[in-house]
Amino acid sequence: MEVYIDVTKDNRVDGWGSTSNGKNILITVPNNHEVLSNPHVFVYKEGKLSKDEAYQQELLKESHSNE
């Protein structure tokens, strides 16, 4: 599946879409890739998409502390 990802200045994926806005990056991922359901825990750097497990845990801790 080809999708366009929005990447912040610190290389974090900030969202994705099926069309380009002229500033996003085209990538190919499987239809069930986690970036499609949880983009904010991914980093795109040097042409590679990787999951930031530590950041995901940080977000989970924050969400549980707000409950």
PyMOL commands that set and color helices and strands:
alter all, ss='L'
color gray80, all
select helices_A, chain A and resi 34-36+39-41+53-65
alter helices_A, ss='H'
color red, helices_A
select strands_A, chain A and resi 2-7+13-17+25-28+42-45+48-51
alter strands_A, ss='S'
color yellow, strands_A
deselect
rebuild
show_as cartoon
